[in-house]
Amino acid sequence: MLPTTLSALPILAVALLLLLEESSGAGGSQYQLTQIRRPKPPILKSGPECPTPYFPNGVAKARQRNKMIRYTCSSGFYLVGNMYSMCEKGRWDAPVPICISK
């Protein structure tokens, strides 16, 4: 059972990462509250970005922070080529597809 002086602990735990340790001795139980330091998340280094390709009669939509692109043709056209392309070292890994009239 927690002492009443620590009854606000659940509220604090939302904002902080805390460790509550109990030690028992001849004088009874004692509690120590310690803030745990979390390491900063690593900074992700991104490679060169790929340019948005020219894609007439359709839409080229970048996804996953411009690492993948999805091509879709406008109504009345069909896609010839890959629907998806991945950005690798500043270049798309597949040629830009084309949209041909139906």
N, C-alpha and C positions, 0 to 999 in steps of 0.2 A: 504494500500500500504506500502510495506516495504521500509525503507530507503536504499539508494544505498550501504551504508557501510555493510549491511547484505546480499548483493546479493549472497555471497558465501555460504549461509546457506544450500541449498540443498546438496552441496558437503560435508559439515561437517556432515550433518545428516546421511550420509551413514556409517560413521565410528563411530559416537557417537550418543547416545540417548539424544536429547536436547529438552528443553521446552522453547518456546518463549512466554513471557507474555507481554501484552500491557496494559499500564495504561494511562488514559487520565486525564489531569488536566488543570488548567488555562494556563499553559505554552505550551500546546499542548500534543501530544502523546509521550510517552516514552516507550522504549522496553527494556526488561531484558531477557538475554539469560542465562539459567541455565542448567548445565549438570545433568542429572538424573542418580543416581547410581542404578544399577540393582543388586539384590542379586545373589550370586554365585549359580549355579545350584547344587542341592543335589548330593552327591556322592552315587551312587547305590551300595549297598553291595550285592555281589553275594554269593550264598551258595556254598557248595562244588561241584566241577565239577565231572561229570560222566566220567568214562574211556571209550575210544573207544572200542566197543565190537568186538570180533572176529566174522567175518561174511564171511565164504567161499562161493565162486561162486556168489558173488554179491558185492555191494557197500553200505556202511553205511555212509551217508553224514550228518554231523552235521549242524544244522541251528539255527538261533536265538541265536547266541553266545553260542553254545553248550548246549542249553536248550532243544532242540528237535532234534531227529535224524530221517532220512528217509531211509528206506531200499529198494533197488532195486536189482533184480537178473540179472545176466549176461544173454546174449542171449542163448536160449536153456534151460533155467530153469524157474520155476515158484515159486512164494512166498507162503509159508505156514506160517501163523501167521500175526501179525500186521505190517502194512507198516510204521507206525509212533510210536515213543515212546518219552515220556517226562522225563527229568532229574529232580528228586525230592530228595533233601537231599543227593546227591552223588550217587543215584541209578536210573537206568532206570525203569520206571513204568510198563513195559511189558517185557516178556521174548524175547530174541533174536529170530527172526523168522529163518526159514531155506529155502534154495533154493534147489528144487528137480528137477532133470533132467526130461525133457518132454518126 
